[in-house]
Amino acid sequence: MNFSSLFGKRSKAAAQVAVAEAEVRETEETKGEARVRSYFEALGIRSSEIIPRVNVLTFDGWLVQGRIVKKGQHGCKLVTFKDQGNGKKKPIYYSLFHVSQTTENK
């Protein structure tokens, strides 16, 4: 693999670190999707009907789509970490809801 063509003037070591970080992010996303899938399957939703980023969104995501989460519904709670630039990471909590937990916003 030609790291310099992928990462410009970065050193080979820096490029390898960037590739490793990307692989970790991909693994974490896969784990997150597996958790989301198992959460909604436990609610009785078939696996084939669970498509993250399509029919599983945050509360605000559903509002943008013209839908609203039904009263009393609970979502799959997840946490992600945002780098603050000073070496510290801030936790960001959010809940995901399946389309079956929403209605059209009138």
N, CA, C and O of each residue as an XYZ file, in Angstrom:
424
protein
N       0.847     -1.174      0.000
C       0.000      0.000      0.000
C       0.891      1.234      0.000
O       1.838      1.315      0.782
N       0.602      2.173     -0.851
C       1.386      3.390     -0.946
C       0.760      4.458     -0.046
O      -0.188      5.140     -0.435
N       1.314      4.591      1.175
C       0.756      5.513      2.161
C       0.893      6.975      1.739
O       0.010      7.788      2.012
N       1.989      7.304      1.081
C       2.186      8.707      0.712
C       1.145      9.160     -0.310
O       0.753     10.327     -0.310
N       0.694      8.261     -1.175
C      -0.334      8.654     -2.134
C      -1.699      8.815     -1.451
O      -2.540      9.593     -1.903
N      -1.907      8.073     -0.363
C      -3.169      8.178      0.357
C      -3.223      9.389      1.278
O      -4.281      9.996      1.445
N      -2.097      9.742      1.873
C      -2.087     10.745      2.924
C      -1.196     11.945      2.630
O      -0.856     12.694      3.546
N      -0.814     12.141      1.380
C      -0.021     13.298      1.013
C       1.355     13.267      1.639
O       2.082     12.285      1.492
N       1.729     14.348      2.346
C       3.078     14.492      2.884
C       3.238     13.921      4.285
O       4.301     14.072      4.886
N       2.228     13.278      4.815
C       2.360     12.676      6.144
C       3.428     11.594      6.123
O       3.697     10.982      5.089
N       4.016     11.375      7.258
C       4.998     10.298      7.358
C       4.292      8.952      7.290
O       3.082      8.870      7.504
N       5.026      7.922      7.001
C       4.454      6.585      6.908
C       3.839      6.178      8.239
O       2.767      5.572      8.263
N       4.506      6.505      9.359
C       3.982      6.151     10.684
C       2.650      6.850     10.949
O       1.715      6.232     11.457
N       2.562      8.137     10.608
C       1.320      8.885     10.812
C       0.209      8.306      9.947
O      -0.943      8.229     10.372
N       0.560      7.903      8.741
C      -0.420      7.312      7.842
C      -0.930      5.986      8.396
O      -2.126      5.701      8.330
N      -0.028      5.180      8.939
C      -0.424      3.906      9.508
C      -1.336      4.109     10.713
O      -2.281      3.344     10.905
N      -1.067      5.124     11.523
C      -1.922      5.443     12.666
C      -3.309      5.848     12.174
O      -4.316      5.420     12.738
N      -3.369      6.661     11.136
C      -4.653      7.100     10.589
C      -5.461      5.910     10.073
O      -6.672      5.843     10.284
N      -4.801      4.982      9.404
C      -5.479      3.783      8.905
C      -5.992      2.948     10.075
O      -7.123      2.462     10.037
N      -5.174      2.776     11.112
C      -5.588      2.003     12.290
C      -6.783      2.660     12.976
O      -7.714      1.969     13.388
N      -6.767      3.986     13.103
C      -7.888      4.697     13.721
C      -9.159      4.515     12.900
O     -10.243      4.355     13.460
N      -9.034      4.540     11.593
C     -10.195      4.345     10.722
C     -10.769      2.938     10.908
O     -11.987      2.759     10.917
N      -9.896      1.948     11.056
C     -10.355      0.579     11.280
C     -11.068      0.453     12.616
O     -12.067     -0.259     12.716
N     -10.569      1.135     13.651
C     -11.217      1.110     14.962
C     -12.593      1.754     14.876
O     -13.564      1.225     15.418
N     -12.680      2.904     14.192
C     -13.983      3.566     14.034
C     -14.967      2.659     13.327
O     -16.132      2.574     13.716
N     -14.500      1.976     12.283
C     -15.362      1.071     11.537
C     -15.850     -0.058     12.438
O     -17.022     -0.431     12.381
N     -14.961     -0.606     13.273
C     -15.333     -1.667     14.202
C     -16.344     -1.160     15.212
O     -17.319     -1.851     15.510
N     -16.128      0.051     15.751
C     -17.059      0.623     16.717
C     -18.422      0.855     16.090
O     -19.443      0.613     16.735
N     -18.463      1.321     14.840
C     -19.731      1.525     14.156
C     -20.452      0.203     13.982
O     -21.670      0.138     14.144
N     -19.717     -0.854     13.653
C     -20.319     -2.174     13.490
C     -20.894     -2.652     14.809
O     -21.988     -3.215     14.836
N     -20.169     -2.437     15.919
C     -20.676     -2.821     17.234
C     -21.923     -2.029     17.573
O     -22.880     -2.580     18.117
N     -21.924     -0.739     17.258
C     -23.081      0.103     17.522
C     -24.294     -0.363     16.742
O     -25.400     -0.416     17.281
N     -24.097     -0.700     15.483
C     -25.203     -1.185     14.665
C     -25.724     -2.515     15.195
O     -26.931     -2.759     15.174
N     -24.834     -3.370     15.667
C     -25.261     -4.653     16.233
C     -26.092     -4.430     17.492
O     -27.083     -5.125     17.718
N     -25.689     -3.461     18.309
C     -26.443     -3.153     19.524
C     -27.823     -2.613     19.174
O     -28.818     -3.002     19.784
N     -27.885     -1.723     18.199
C     -29.160     -1.157     17.757
C     -30.060     -2.270     17.233
O     -31.239     -2.342     17.580
N     -29.498     -3.133     16.399
C     -30.270     -4.223     15.814
C     -30.834     -5.140     16.902
O     -32.011     -5.499     16.854
N     -30.009     -5.523     17.880
C     -30.481     -6.423     18.935
C     -31.521     -5.741     19.826
O     -32.450     -6.396     20.298
N     -31.375     -4.432     20.063
C     -32.346     -3.698     20.875
C     -33.732     -3.743     20.216
O     -34.723     -4.067     20.869
N     -33.793     -3.418     18.931
C     -35.081     -3.377     18.257
C     -35.640     -4.770     17.989
O     -36.858     -4.944     17.941
N     -34.770     -5.765     17.813
C     -35.245     -7.142     17.684
C     -35.924     -7.585     18.976
O     -36.918     -8.311     18.939
N     -35.387     -7.149     20.125
C     -35.995     -7.479     21.417
C     -37.382     -6.853     21.555
O     -38.208     -7.349     22.321
N     -37.645     -5.778     20.826
C     -38.966     -5.152     20.827
C     -39.931     -5.838     19.859
O     -41.100     -5.461     19.769
N     -39.438     -6.841     19.140
C     -40.284     -7.592     18.228
C     -40.221     -7.130     16.780
O     -41.032     -7.547     15.954
N     -39.261     -6.273     16.477
C     -39.099     -5.795     15.101
C     -38.141     -6.738     14.379
O     -37.055     -7.033     14.879
N     -38.547     -7.207     13.205
C     -37.700     -8.146     12.459
C     -36.406     -7.480     12.011
O     -36.376     -6.287     11.706
N     -35.354     -8.258     11.979
C     -34.040     -7.754     11.598
C     -34.047     -7.128     10.206
O     -33.350     -6.142      9.967
N     -34.819     -7.684      9.301
C     -34.874     -7.154      7.937
C     -35.535     -5.775      7.890
O     -35.388     -5.059      6.899
N     -36.259     -5.393      8.943
C     -36.930     -4.097      8.997
C     -36.115     -3.051      9.756
O     -36.586     -1.935      9.975
N     -34.895     -3.407     10.157
C     -34.036     -2.486     10.908
C     -32.896     -2.051      9.998
O     -31.982     -2.823      9.709
N     -32.969     -0.801      9.552
C     -31.940     -0.269      8.659
C     -31.439      1.047      9.256
O     -32.026      2.103      9.021
N     -30.336      0.979     10.038
C     -29.814      2.210     10.643
C     -29.565      3.291      9.597
O     -29.139      3.007      8.478
N     -29.840      4.537      9.984
C     -29.704      5.737      9.160
C     -30.757      5.837      8.066
O     -30.752      6.793      7.290
N     -31.666      4.859      7.992
C     -32.761      4.917      7.031
C     -34.090      4.926      7.780
O     -34.876      5.863      7.644
N     -34.343      3.872      8.578
C     -35.581      3.840      9.355
C     -35.326      3.744     10.859
O     -36.227      3.406     11.627
N     -34.109      4.040     11.268
C     -33.739      4.154     12.679
C     -32.969      5.466     12.812
O     -31.829      5.583     12.362
N     -33.620      6.461     13.446
C     -33.038      7.794     13.540
C     -33.216      8.363     14.945
O     -33.926      7.795     15.774
N     -32.560      9.491     15.196
C     -32.736     10.196     16.461
C     -34.075     10.937     16.450
O     -34.735     11.030     15.415
N     -34.464     11.461     17.613
C     -35.703     12.240     17.719
C     -35.692     13.383     16.709
O     -36.648     13.569     15.957
N     -34.591     14.152     16.701
C     -34.483     15.275     15.767
C     -34.452     14.814     14.311
O     -34.976     15.491     13.426
N     -33.840     13.670     14.075
C     -33.798     13.120     12.722
C     -35.191     12.833     12.198
O     -35.480     13.075     11.026
N     -36.067     12.313     13.070
C     -37.438     12.055     12.655
C     -38.198     13.345     12.417
O     -39.031     13.411     11.513
N     -37.928     14.374     13.212
C     -38.584     15.666     12.988
C     -38.252     16.213     11.602
O     -39.123     16.730     10.903
N     -36.988     16.094     11.214
C     -36.557     16.558      9.887
C     -37.278     15.770      8.789
O     -37.567     16.310      7.722
N     -37.563     14.503      9.052
C     -38.255     13.648      8.076
C     -39.764     13.867      8.068
O     -40.481     13.239      7.288
N     -40.254     14.770      8.946
C     -41.687     15.032      8.997
C     -42.459     14.047      9.852
O     -43.664     13.874      9.675
N     -41.769     13.402     10.778
C     -42.403     12.443     11.678
C     -42.093     12.847     13.110
O     -41.155     13.603     13.364
N     -42.892     12.333     14.045
C     -42.666     12.628     15.456
C     -42.741     11.313     16.233
O     -43.545     10.438     15.915
N     -41.902     11.189     17.242
C     -41.883      9.985     18.067
C     -43.148      9.964     18.920
O     -43.528     10.968     19.523
N     -43.794      8.791     18.956
C     -45.020      8.638     19.734
C     -44.734      8.840     21.219
O     -43.658      8.501     21.710
N     -45.704      9.391     21.913
C     -45.576      9.642     23.348
C     -45.354      8.318     24.086
O     -46.026      7.321     23.819
N     -44.398      8.333     25.017
C     -44.121      7.163     25.846
C     -43.133      6.178     25.247
O     -42.785      5.193     25.898
N     -42.671      6.414     24.024
C     -41.720      5.501     23.385
C     -40.315      5.697     23.954
O     -39.906      6.820     24.249
N     -39.602      4.622     24.101
C     -38.212      4.669     24.561
C     -37.318      4.240     23.413
O     -37.653      3.330     22.655
N     -36.186      4.898     23.293
C     -35.265      4.579     22.213
C     -34.061      3.801     22.703
O     -33.855      3.626     23.904
N     -33.278      3.342     21.753
C     -32.014      2.670     22.041
C     -30.996      3.740     22.392
O     -30.668      4.592     21.566
N     -30.500      3.694     23.619
C     -29.583      4.721     24.091
C     -28.145      4.366     23.714
O     -27.680      3.252     23.952
N     -27.457      5.334     23.124
C     -26.071      5.148     22.701
C     -25.236      6.335     23.167
O     -25.766      7.398     23.493
N     -23.932      6.135     23.191
C     -23.018      7.220     23.530
C     -21.885      7.215     22.517
O     -21.411      6.159     22.098
N     -21.465      8.394     22.137
C     -20.294      8.558     21.281
C     -19.427      9.627     21.936
O     -19.898     10.347     22.816
N     -18.206      9.738     21.530
C     -17.295     10.689     22.149
C     -16.773     11.657     21.105
O     -16.336     11.258     20.026
N     -16.828     12.946     21.449
C     -16.358     13.994     20.551
C     -15.038     14.532     21.087
O     -14.937     14.894     22.259
N     -14.032     14.581     20.229
C     -12.728     15.102     20.614
C     -12.822     16.610     20.782
O     -13.274     17.314     19.878
N     -12.394     17.106     21.941
C     -12.469     18.538     22.218
C     -11.212     19.285     21.787
O     -11.129     20.500     21.967
N     -10.254     18.595     21.234
C      -9.048     19.242     20.736
C      -7.948     19.391     21.768
O      -6.810     19.693     21.409
N      -8.255     19.190     23.032
C      -7.236     19.315     24.078
C      -6.864     17.946     24.645
O      -6.337     17.850     25.753
N      -7.132     16.912     23.898
C      -6.808     15.564     24.341
C      -7.926     14.914     25.139
O      -7.852     13.728     25.460
N      -8.958     15.677     25.460
C     -10.091     15.141     26.206
C     -11.239     14.865     25.247
O     -11.381     15.515     24.211
N     -12.057     13.883     25.621
C     -13.208     13.538     24.796
C     -14.480     13.742     25.605
O     -14.586     13.306     26.751
N     -15.430     14.408     24.991
C     -16.703     14.711     25.640
C     -17.735     13.663     25.213
O     -17.907     13.422     24.018
N     -18.426     13.033     26.181
C     -19.456     12.062     25.802
C     -20.700     12.767     25.262
O     -21.126     13.798     25.783
N     -21.264     12.192     24.216
C     -22.502     12.707     23.635
C     -23.505     11.551     23.654
O     -23.286     10.511     23.034
N     -24.603     11.754     24.374
C     -25.620     10.722     24.531
C     -26.780     10.993     23.577
O     -27.167     12.143     23.367
N     -27.325      9.936     23.010
C     -28.478     10.088     22.135
C     -29.284      8.799     22.108
O     -28.790      7.729     22.464
N     -30.529      8.921     21.680
C     -31.427      7.769     21.574
C     -31.876      7.626     20.134
O     -32.094      8.615     19.433
N     -32.012      6.381     19.702
C     -32.474      6.087     18.353
C     -33.860      5.456     18.421
O     -34.149      4.657     19.312
N     -34.710      5.825     17.468
C     -36.068      5.313     17.408
C     -36.322      4.694     16.039
O     -35.842      5.196     15.023
N     -37.082      3.597     16.021
C     -37.468      2.933     14.784
C     -38.694      3.644     14.210
O     -39.465      4.255     14.950
N     -38.866      3.564     12.921
C     -39.997      4.226     12.258
C     -41.337      3.762     12.853
O     -42.294      4.536     12.873
N     -41.419      2.532     13.330
C     -42.664      2.027     13.911
C     -43.016      2.743     15.221
O     -44.144      2.635     15.702
N     -42.058      3.469     15.796
C     -42.283      4.229     17.030
C     -42.684      5.670     16.720
O     -42.756      6.495     17.632
N     -42.943      5.984     15.469
C     -43.233      7.362     15.073
C     -44.578      7.434     14.348
O     -45.135      6.422     13.922
N     -45.075      8.655     14.225
C     -46.267      8.941     13.411
C     -45.960     10.171     12.561
O     -44.995     10.891     12.819
N     -46.780     10.400     11.556
C     -46.596     11.585     10.718
C     -46.858     12.829     11.539
O     -47.811     12.882     12.315
N     -46.015     13.824     11.368
C     -46.184     15.096     12.065
C     -47.120     15.970     11.238
O     -46.841     16.281     10.080
N     -48.226     16.358     11.850
C     -49.229     17.114     11.082
C     -49.054     18.583     11.228
O     -49.816     19.356     10.647
